[in-house]
């Protein structure tokens, strides 16, 4: 049995097809496989480690916590991101401080805060209760009128949300639009403006620059009673975290 599991673990790296079947079988076997997967992580490449993270999440065994924390130091950006999110989804004890260090490392590498890795780490910290997004009163009130299962805010209020967030010194990063039809949710194409912020600029400049670009986006955003917008924004502390 052990030899078979070890063979399955090595197949996690084979993206030509065997990885999917190996992943499914390891998940089916369950917690018995976790120690062997942890031992095999160093021998796997980036693809295999990402697949191993998927197995960890599906099996839900907290023994993988230290291994996931170790992956926060990976040379692979996506591995670091997925490990961070898995730590939160599995509610691993002791993950907050390693996640904070990983986030500071992102900033020290000059990774833009709107890239997926820092975004994933912020999400993880938020899920673990270690980060509280700033939600101004108007923005909170506008969302309160939306059904609990709706993905965000009514797009008709997008301009109000942008101005409310900027007025409270929040920097808008990007937005995703969704359409809800018959209890099903679909991604809706937005204006697709290609804008980047100069993260070396003063915070106040970033706030107003993101407001300007976001309002341009809002002027051409999809609208409708069943169209919602899910904006992503950050506070000053997300760019200048306390040490």
ROPATI-798810 format. One record per residue: residue in three letters; x, y, z of N, C-alpha, C in turn; residue number from 1. Coordinates in steps of 0.05 Angstrom, whole numbers. Example, Ala and Ser with C-alpha at 12.3 -4.5 7.8 and 13.67 -1.06 7.14 Angstrom:
% residues 2
     r     n_c1     n_c2     n_c3    ca_c1    ca_c2    ca_c3     c_c1     c_c2     c_c3     k
   Ala      264     -114      156      246      -90      156      264      -66      156     1
   Ser      257      -45      142      273      -21      143      258        1      157     2
//
This chain:
% residues 243
     r     n_c1     n_c2     n_c3    ca_c1    ca_c2    ca_c3     c_c1     c_c2     c_c3     k
   Unk       17      -24        0        0        0        0       17       25        0     1
   Unk       38       25       17       56       49       19       69       54       -7     2
   Unk       79       34      -20       93       37      -46       73       48      -67     3
   Unk       49       39      -66       28       49      -85       23       79      -80     4
   Unk       21       87      -55       16      115      -48       40      132      -57     5
   Unk       64      122      -53       87      137      -62       88      141      -92     6
   Unk       79      120     -106       78      122     -136       57      143     -144     7
   Unk       34      143     -130       13      163     -136       23      191     -131     8
   Unk       39      194     -110       49      221     -103       67      231     -125     9
   Unk       84      214     -135      102      223     -157       86      229     -183    10
   Unk       64      216     -186       47      221     -210       34      248     -209    11
   Unk       33      260     -185       20      287     -182       34      308     -200    12
   Unk       59      302     -206       75      321     -223       70      318     -252    13
   Unk       56      297     -260       53      291     -289       27      304     -299    14
   Unk       30      327     -311        7      343     -321       -5      332     -347    15
   Unk        7      311     -358       -3      301     -383      -28      284     -379    16
   Unk      -36      278     -354      -60      262     -349      -59      247     -323    17
   Unk      -38      232     -317      -37      216     -293      -42      232     -267    18
   Unk      -35      258     -267      -38      274     -243      -67      275     -233    19
   Unk      -85      278     -252     -113      280     -245     -123      254     -231    20
   Unk     -116      231     -243     -125      206     -231     -111      201     -204    21
   Unk      -85      208     -202      -71      204     -177      -83      222     -155    22
   Unk      -90      246     -162     -103      265     -143     -129      253     -133    23
   Unk     -145      243     -151     -171      232     -144     -168      207     -125    24
   Unk     -148      190     -131     -145      166     -115     -134      173      -87    25
   Unk     -116      192      -86     -105      200      -60     -127      213      -43    26
   Unk     -145      228      -55     -167      240      -40     -185      218      -30    27
   Unk     -190      198      -47     -208      176      -39     -196      159      -16    28
   Unk     -170      156      -16     -157      141        6     -159      157       32    29
   Unk     -156      183       30     -160      200       53     -136      206       70    30
   Unk     -141      210       96     -120      219      114      -96      201      116    31
   Unk     -100      176      110      -77      157      111      -54      166       93    32
   Unk      -61      181       72      -40      189       52      -25      214       61    33
   Unk      -35      229       80      -24      256       86        6      255       94    34
   Unk       14      238      113       43      238      120       61      233       96    35
   Unk       53      214       79       69      208       55       70      231       36    36
   Unk       48      245       32       48      268       14       66      290       26    37
   Unk       65      295       52       82      315       65      111      307       60    38
   Unk      118      282       64      146      273       59      154      276       30    39
   Unk      135      273       12      142      274      -17      142      302      -29    40
   Unk      132      322      -14      131      349      -25      157      359      -37    41
   Unk      180      356      -22      205      367      -33      213      356      -60    42
   Unk      204      332      -66      212      319      -91      194      327     -114    43
   Unk      172      342     -109      154      350     -129      161      377     -141    44
   Unk      154      381     -166      157      407     -178      133      424     -171    45
   Unk      132      448     -184      110      466     -178       83      454     -183    46
   Unk       79      441     -206       53      429     -213       45      408     -192    47
   Unk       64      391     -185       58      370     -166       51      382     -139    48
   Unk       65      403     -130       59      415     -104       31      428     -104    49
   Unk       24      441     -126       -3      452     -128      -24      431     -126    50
   Unk      -19      408     -140      -39      386     -138      -40      375     -110    51
   Unk      -17      373      -97      -16      364      -69      -32      382      -51    52
   Unk      -31      408      -56      -46      427      -40      -76      422      -44    53
   Unk      -84      415      -68     -112      409      -73     -120      384      -57    54
   Unk     -102      364      -56     -109      340      -40     -111      348      -11    55
   Unk      -93      364       -1      -94      372       27     -122      385       33    56
   Unk     -131      403       16     -156      417       20     -179      398       19    57
   Unk     -179      379        1     -201      360       -2     -203      341       22    58
   Unk     -179      332       31     -179      313       53     -185      327       79    59
   Unk     -175      351       82     -181      367      106     -167      358      131    60
   Unk     -144      347      129     -129      338      152     -110      360      162    61
   Unk     -113      370      186      -97      392      196      -67      385      199    62
   Unk      -59      360      197      -31      353      198      -15      365      175    63
   Unk      -28      374      154      -14      386      132       -7      415      137    64
   Unk      -16      426      160      -11      454      166       19      462      164    65
   Unk       37      449      179       65      457      177       77      455      149    66
   Unk       68      436      133       78      433      106       68      457       89    67
   Unk       43      465       93       33      488       78       47      514       86    68
   Unk       53      516      112       68      540      121       96      540      108    69
   Unk      108      517      106      134      515       93      133      523       63    70
   Unk      110      517       50      107      524       22      104      554       18    71
   Unk       99      570       39       99      599       36      126      610       28    72
   Unk      147      594       32      174      603       24      182      591       -3    73
   Unk      164      579      -18      170      568      -44      180      589      -63    74
   Unk      195      581      -83      204      599     -105      182      603     -125    75
   Unk      160      588     -123      138      589     -142      116      607     -131    76
   Unk      110      628     -146       90      647     -136       63      634     -132    77
   Unk       54      617     -150       28      605     -148       27      585     -125    78
   Unk       49      571     -120       50      553      -97       46      569      -71    79
   Unk       60      591      -69       57      608      -45       29      617      -41    80
   Unk       17      626      -63      -11      636      -62      -30      614      -54    81
   Unk      -29      591      -67      -47      569      -60      -43      559      -32    82
   Unk      -18      558      -23      -12      549        5      -25      568       25    83
   Unk      -23      594       19      -35      614       37      -66      610       39    84
   Unk      -78      606       16     -107      603       16     -116      577       28    85
   Unk     -100      556       25     -106      531       38     -104      533       68    86
   Unk      -85      548       78      -82      551      107     -107      563      119    87
   Unk     -119      582      104     -144      594      114     -168      576      111    88
   Unk     -170      563       88     -194      546       83     -194      522      103    89
   Unk     -170      514      111     -169      491      130     -168      501      159    90
   Unk     -167      528      163     -167      540      189     -144      529      206    91
   Unk     -120      530      195      -97      518      209      -88      536      232    92
   Unk      -85      525      255      -75      540      278      -46      549      273    93
   Unk      -41      574      282      -14      584      280       -6      594      253    94
   Unk      -26      597      235      -20      606      207      -18      636      204    95
   Unk      -28      651      223      -30      680      219       -3      693      216    96
   Unk       15      688      235       41      702      234       57      694      209    97
   Unk       58      668      201       71      661      176       59      675      152    98
   Unk       32      678      152       19      692      130       26      722      130    99
   Unk       28      734      153       37      762      154       65      765      144   100
   Unk       82      746      151      110      748      140      110      744      110   101
   Unk       93      726      100       92      721       71       82      746       57   102
   Unk       63      760       69       53      784       57       74      806       56   103
   Unk       88      809       78      110      829       78      131      822       58   104
   Unk      137      796       55      156      788       35      147      795        7   105
   Unk      121      793        1      110      802      -25      117      831      -29   106
   Unk      111      848       -9      116      876      -12      146      882      -15   107
   Unk      162      868       -1      191      872       -3      202      864      -31   108
   Unk      188      845      -44      195      838      -71      183      857      -91   109
   Unk      169      877      -82      156      897      -98      134      885     -116   110
   Unk      121      863     -105       99      852     -119       75      871     -117   111
   Unk       64      880     -139       41      898     -138       18      886     -121   112
   Unk        6      902     -104      -16      892      -86      -40      881     -101   113
   Unk      -43      888     -127      -66      878     -142      -60      852     -156   114
   Unk      -36      841     -153      -30      815     -164      -43      793     -147   115
   Unk      -44      769     -158      -60      748     -145      -47      738     -119   116
   Unk      -20      737     -117       -8      726      -92      -15      744      -68   117
   Unk       -9      770      -68      -17      786      -45      -47      786      -40   118
   Unk      -62      785      -62      -91      783      -59     -100      758      -45   119
   Unk      -88      736      -51      -94      711      -38      -86      711       -9   120
   Unk      -64      723       -3      -55      724       25      -74      743       41   121
   Unk      -81      766       29     -100      783       43     -127      768       49   122
   Unk     -136      753       29     -160      738       33     -157      718       56   123
   Unk     -134      705       57     -129      685       78     -129      699      105   124
   Unk     -116      721      108     -115      735      133     -142      745      141   125
   Unk     -158      753      122     -185      762      128     -202      739      138   126
   Unk     -200      716      124     -216      692      132     -208      683      160   127
   Unk     -183      687      168     -174      678      194     -178      699      216   128
   Unk     -191      721      208     -197      742      228     -174      760      235   129
   Unk     -152      759      219     -128      775      225     -127      800      208   130
   Unk     -147      804      191     -149      829      174     -178      836      172   131
   Unk     -184      861      176     -211      871      174     -213      892      152   132
   Unk     -225      886      129     -227      906      108     -244      930      118   133
   Unk     -236      953      108     -251      978      115     -276      978       96   134
   Unk     -299      978      108     -324      980       93     -340     1005      103   135
   Unk     -338     1027       88     -352     1051       97     -382     1047      100   136
   Unk     -395     1064      116     -424     1059      121     -441     1058       96   137
   Unk     -437     1077       77     -454     1076       53     -450     1051       37   138
   Unk     -425     1043       34     -419     1018       20     -432      994       34   139
   Unk     -430      993       60     -443      971       75     -473      972       72   140
   Unk     -485      995       72     -514      997       70     -523      989       42   141
   Unk     -508      996       22     -516      988       -6     -516      958       -9   142
   Unk     -496      945        3     -495      916        1     -517      903       17   143
   Unk     -526      915       38     -546      903       56     -572      900       41   144
   Unk     -577      914       19     -602      911        5     -602      888      -15   145
   Unk     -579      874      -17     -575      853      -36     -581      826      -23   146
   Unk     -592      807      -38     -596      780      -27     -570      768      -18   147
   Unk     -572      752        3     -548      741       15     -530      726       -4   148
   Unk     -542      714      -24     -527      697      -43     -517      712      -68   149
   Unk     -523      739      -69     -514      755      -92     -485      761      -90   150
   Unk     -470      760     -112     -441      763     -111     -433      793     -112   151
   Unk     -437      807      -90     -428      835      -90     -451      855      -87   152
   Unk     -447      878     -101     -466      900      -99     -480      903     -126   153
   Unk     -505      915     -125     -518      921     -151     -501      940     -167   154
   Unk     -497      933     -192     -479      949     -209     -489      978     -212   155
   Unk     -515      982     -208     -526     1009     -211     -514     1028     -190   156
   Unk     -503     1017     -168     -491     1033     -147     -461     1035     -149   157
   Unk     -450     1026     -171     -421     1024     -173     -407     1051     -169   158
   Unk     -417     1072     -181     -405     1098     -179     -406     1108     -150   159
   Unk     -428     1103     -136     -430     1111     -108     -410     1096      -91   160
   Unk     -406     1070      -96     -387     1054      -81     -359     1064      -85   161
   Unk     -352     1070     -110     -325     1080     -117     -319     1105     -101   162
   Unk     -338     1124     -102     -333     1150      -89     -333     1147      -58   163
   Unk     -350     1129      -48     -351     1124      -19     -324     1113       -9   164
   Unk     -314     1093      -24     -288     1081      -16     -266     1101      -18   165
   Unk     -265     1116      -40     -243     1136      -43     -246     1158      -21   166
   Unk     -270     1166      -15     -274     1186        6     -264     1176       33   167
   Unk     -263     1150       36     -253     1138       61     -224     1127       57   168
   Unk     -210     1139       38     -181     1133       34     -175     1104       27   169
   Unk     -193     1092       12     -189     1064        3     -180     1065      -26   170
   Unk     -163     1047      -34     -153     1045      -62     -167     1022      -75   171
   Unk     -181     1027      -97     -194     1007     -113     -173      992     -130   172
   Unk     -175      966     -130     -155      950     -146     -168      940     -172   173
   Unk     -191      928     -171     -204      917     -195     -232      909     -187   174
   Unk     -248      902     -207     -276      894     -202     -283      872     -221   175
   Unk     -302      855     -212     -312      833     -228     -343      836     -229   176
   Unk     -354      832     -252     -383      835     -256     -396      808     -259   177
   Unk     -420      805     -247     -434      780     -247     -463      784     -255   178
   Unk     -475      764     -267     -503      764     -273     -516      740     -259   179
   Unk     -538      745     -246     -552      723     -232     -579      718     -247   180
   Unk     -582      694     -258     -606      687     -272     -615      660     -262   181
   Unk     -640      659     -252     -651      634     -242     -633      620     -222   182
   Unk     -623      636     -203     -605      626     -182     -578      616     -192   183
   Unk     -572      621     -217     -545      614     -227     -530      640     -232   184
   Unk     -504      638     -227     -487      662     -229     -467      659     -253   185
   Unk     -465      680     -268     -448      680     -292     -429      704     -291   186
   Unk     -405      700     -300     -386      723     -303     -396      740     -326   187
   Unk     -395      766     -323     -402      785     -344     -377      801     -350   188
   Unk     -372      805     -376     -349      821     -384     -353      850     -377   189
   Unk     -333      862     -364     -333      890     -357     -320      907     -379   190
   Unk     -315      932     -373     -303      950     -393     -275      941     -401   191
   Unk     -261      927     -383     -235      917     -390     -213      938     -393   192
   Unk     -215      959     -377     -194      980     -378     -168      969     -367   193
   Unk     -147      974     -382     -120      964     -374     -105      987     -359   194
   Unk     -108      987     -333      -95     1009     -318      -78      998     -296   195
   Unk      -56     1012     -291      -38     1004     -270      -31     1028     -253   196
   Unk      -27     1023     -227      -20     1045     -209       10     1045     -203   197
   Unk       21     1068     -198       49     1071     -191       50     1068     -160   198
   Unk       57     1044     -151       56     1038     -123       78     1052     -107   199
   Unk       96     1067     -120      115     1084     -106      104     1111      -99   200
   Unk       81     1118     -111       68     1144     -106       56     1146      -78   201
   Unk       52     1170      -68       40     1173      -42       12     1161      -41   202
   Unk        3     1152      -18      -22     1139      -15      -45     1156      -25   203
   Unk      -45     1182      -19      -66     1199      -27      -69     1200      -58   204
   Unk      -46     1200      -72      -46     1199     -101      -58     1173     -111   205
   Unk      -51     1151      -98      -62     1125     -106      -92     1124     -103   206
   Unk     -102     1136      -81     -131     1137      -77     -145     1151     -100   207
   Unk     -135     1175     -107     -149     1191     -127     -145     1179     -155   208
   Unk     -121     1167     -160     -116     1155     -186     -135     1131     -190   209
   Unk     -138     1115     -169     -156     1091     -171     -185     1100     -173   210
   Unk     -192     1123     -161     -219     1133     -164     -224     1141     -193   211
   Unk     -205     1155     -205     -209     1164     -232     -212     1141     -251   212
   Unk     -195     1121     -250     -197     1098     -268     -223     1082     -263   213
   Unk     -230     1079     -237     -253     1063     -231     -279     1077     -240   214
   Unk     -280     1104     -238     -303     1119     -248     -305     1116     -279   215
   Unk     -282     1115     -293     -283     1110     -321     -294     1083     -327   216
   Unk     -287     1064     -311     -297     1036     -314     -327     1036     -309   217
   Unk     -336     1050     -288     -364     1051     -281     -381     1063     -303   218
   Unk     -369     1082     -318     -385     1096     -339     -392     1077     -361   219
   Unk     -378     1055     -364     -383     1036     -386     -389     1008     -375   220
   Unk     -396     1006     -349     -400      980     -337     -427      969     -344   221
   Unk     -430      942     -345     -456      930     -350     -475      936     -327   222
   Unk     -500      940     -334     -520      946     -314     -545      928     -318   223
   Unk     -562      929     -298     -587      913     -300     -594      904     -272   224
   Unk     -620      898     -268     -629      890     -242     -615      865     -231   225
   Unk     -605      848     -249     -592      824     -240     -562      824     -245   226
   Unk     -550      847     -248     -521      850     -252     -509      861     -226   227
   Unk     -488      848     -217     -475      856     -193     -445      861     -198   228
   Unk     -433      878     -181     -404      883     -183     -391      875     -156   229
   Unk     -368      862     -159     -353      854     -135     -326      868     -136   230
   Unk     -324      892     -124     -299      907     -125     -279      896     -104   231
   Unk     -254      900     -110     -232      893      -91     -217      919      -85   232
   Unk     -213      924      -59     -199      948      -51     -181      942      -27   233
   Unk     -163      961      -22     -145      957        1     -143      983       17   234
   Unk     -135      981       42     -130     1003       60     -100     1009       60   235
   Unk      -94     1033       71      -66     1041       73      -49     1020       87   236
   Unk      -59     1007      107      -44      987      122      -37      963      106   237
   Unk      -52      958       84      -45      935       67      -20      941       50   238
   Unk      -14      966       46       10      973       31       33      979       51   239
   Unk       27      988       74       47      994       95       40      979      120   240
   Unk       42      953      120       34      937      144       51      942      168   241
   Unk       39      941      191       54      944      216       72      920      220   242
   Unk       95      925      232      114      903      237      113      895      266   243
//
